[in-house]
Amino acid sequence: MIQLNGLTKRYGEVLAVDDLTFTVRPGLVTGFLGPNGAGKSTTMRMILGLDRPTSGSVTVNGRAYRDLPQPLREVGALLEAQAVHPHRSAYNHLRYLAQTNGIHDRRVAEVLDLVGLTEAAGRRAGVFSLGMSQRLGIAATLLGDPPVLLFDEPVNGLDPEGVLWIRTLMRGLAAEGRTVLVSSHLMGEMALTADRLVVIGKGKLIADAETATFTDTGEGVLVRTPEDVMFTRLLLLAGARVRAGLDGELIVTGLTAPDIGRLAATEGVPLFELAPRRTSLEEAFMELTRDSVEYGAAR
Ligand SMILES: Nc1ncnc2c1ncn2[C@@H]1O[C@H](COP(=O)(O)OP(=O)(O)OP(=O)(O)O)[C@@H](O)[C@H]1O
């Protein structure tokens, strides 16, 4: 569990993180979303004790990071810039981290296996592809078998296979009961991965809710029928509001999809399509953060 309480960070004139209060719960993947410059990395650095809050506080499992006796066993973090000695092999890199944190060498082979790098363990980390470096970074976060995991933009630059691998891994870690916080500026990707979404813009909390609430915005039901004129009349009589969509489809509000289906069946109206309309998550995100993008493309 991670708890933020009025967390604030000011760099001179810039209020990078502005009074953030939210809780990241165990057993779930929580997506931490915001446009570039929203304050995600700064927030993560404060969670990890790498940056000092101007005011407010943050705890991991009830304690400030600096008070954790064995941090690597409590929190694993993959930040954007990973420091890996380029001439050291993947195995030696992890063994060094394990030894300096009192973790048994045995765990090194285990985490290499977990991330699929057993075969590449003897190779120099400096020649790793981006995907392999990312796996090595994740192996390091898992070394101490921590109950809390932070990933800052973990899918940036990865190919589809790598993206899928990370998504599956994060879901698996949450299913084991761990607390997983993952930052991204890609709403679509987060929709597939996260159970909950915390959205920030210009350092401020914009939304904190289950992922489904962002997709299910009650935008009506899309209906396609060759009898559109007649069916529109019937729908209006049944108390619905109807407007024309693209290509002759009807957008119906005020009635549910099952209500509309039943009405069509009763009246013998053929339906070619009947689907609740969901605003895409990407649209919902743009809408939420419209006023809080630091540098808009049009400016
Ligand atoms: N060390 C620093 N000194 C001064 N300003 C900083 C510092 N670190 C971050 N900032 C500023 O704080 C704001 C938030 O930056 P941050 O990197 O946390 O955002 P982000 O949401 O992680 O963005 P991105 O997706 O681009 O990484 C930005 O305006 C940034 O320029």
The ligand as a Tripos MOL2 file, in Angstrom:
@<TRIPOS>MOLECULE
LIG
   31    33     1     0     0
SMALL
NO_CHARGES

@<TRIPOS>ATOM
      1 N1         14.8140   18.6650  -10.8850 N.pl3     1 LIG1
      2 C1         13.9270   19.5120  -11.4080 C.ar      1 LIG1
      3 N2         14.1540   20.8410  -11.4060 N.ar      1 LIG1
      4 C2         13.2660   21.7150  -11.9000 C.ar      1 LIG1
      5 N3         12.0870   21.3660  -12.4580 N.ar      1 LIG1
      6 C3         11.7980   20.0580  -12.4940 C.ar      1 LIG1
      7 C4         12.6940   19.0690  -11.9810 C.ar      1 LIG1
      8 N4         12.1270   17.8430  -12.1660 N.ar      1 LIG1
      9 C5         10.9390   18.0600  -12.7780 C.ar      1 LIG1
     10 N5         10.7360   19.3830  -12.9680 N.ar      1 LIG1
     11 C6          9.5280   20.0000  -13.5630 C.3       1 LIG1
     12 O1          8.4180   19.4940  -12.8640 O.3       1 LIG1
     13 C7          7.3370   19.2380  -13.7450 C.3       1 LIG1
     14 C8          6.9180   17.7780  -13.6560 C.3       1 LIG1
     15 O2          7.9150   16.9330  -14.2190 O.3       1 LIG1
     16 P1          7.8650   15.3480  -14.1860 P.3       1 LIG1
     17 O3          9.1030   14.8450  -14.8650 O.co2     1 LIG1
     18 O4          7.5890   14.8730  -12.8250 O.co2     1 LIG1
     19 O5          6.6060   15.0540  -15.1060 O.3       1 LIG1
     20 P2          6.1470   13.6890  -15.7800 P.3       1 LIG1
     21 O6          4.6810   13.6410  -15.6240 O.co2     1 LIG1
     22 O7          6.9410   12.5600  -15.2490 O.co2     1 LIG1
     23 O8          6.4940   13.9450  -17.2940 O.3       1 LIG1
     24 P3          7.1040   12.9580  -18.4020 P.3       1 LIG1
     25 O9          5.9700   12.0880  -18.8410 O.co2     1 LIG1
     26 O10         7.5190   13.9470  -19.4710 O.co2     1 LIG1
     27 O11         8.2490   12.2490  -17.7630 O.co2     1 LIG1
     28 C9          7.8130   19.6630  -15.1230 C.3       1 LIG1
     29 O12         7.3970   21.0000  -15.3270 O.3       1 LIG1
     30 C10         9.3090   19.5990  -15.0060 C.3       1 LIG1
     31 O13         9.9200   20.4930  -15.9040 O.3       1 LIG1
@<TRIPOS>BOND
     1     1     2 1
     2     2     3 ar
     3     2     7 ar
     4     3     4 ar
     5     4     5 ar
     6     5     6 ar
     7     6     7 ar
     8     6    10 ar
     9     7     8 ar
    10     8     9 ar
    11     9    10 ar
    12    10    11 1
    13    11    12 1
    14    11    30 1
    15    12    13 1
    16    13    14 1
    17    13    28 1
    18    14    15 1
    19    15    16 1
    20    16    17 2
    21    16    18 1
    22    16    19 1
    23    19    20 1
    24    20    21 2
    25    20    22 1
    26    20    23 1
    27    23    24 1
    28    24    25 2
    29    24    26 1
    30    24    27 1
    31    28    29 1
    32    28    30 1
    33    30    31 1
@<TRIPOS>SUBSTRUCTURE
     1 LIG1         1 GROUP 0 **** ****
